[in-house]
């Protein structure tokens, strides 16, 4: 049963928040509105399927207690990638409805990322086979922290999400780690990792002083990021939550932001 814009606007006033919601809202509140509330048609992008499929392969490899072979892990990637690609092609069969990646047009990028994703899965397995002491942390009840869901509350704001991994690092103790198949966030941007650390602290009473990103491009984790205060995380969730509740969806156009915005075709403020 479809809902109206008014009903979705009201629903978003009270629904839980997430890291991705906050980042999109901070980047452009109007894009947040067009994507999540107005539900305007979105451009398809091959990097979405690549990211989800690599995450799926890493998760299955970890859940196999790291005994799954590289071809088997690549098989997981392939099944997820093909399914998502076919769904996206069915939703948007025309290439002009796909986002390009640099010089690679939508359909060319779709084929290219099939190969990139398989390479990244191989790099993932190779890293942990060479560094077996970087093990997945387990909670007191023996549950491994792989794609671990969290549901917390910060100063009255409900926050949900999934932590890609918590690593029981031999030198740094528990480390929150996020898998990235594309660009690694700048050193100063620890919001995602800070949120994961706060969730881990609330759920298990475990403190993480550092976090990092495992990069599919380099095949290794980034340098350790010193995590910030939980207070800064709370402030950002509060500000976003208050903005959505107040119906503040002001456009914030820029060439960089608009260039990769999935709802650019529906926006009268796009900076092109």
Helices and strands as residue ranges (DSSP letters): H 5-14, H 19-27, H 29-32, I 33-37, H 46-63, H 70-91, G 95-97, H 106-130, E 135-136, E 146-154, E 157-169, E 173-180, H 191-204, E 210-215, E 220-221, E 225-226, H 230-245, H 255-259, G 264-266
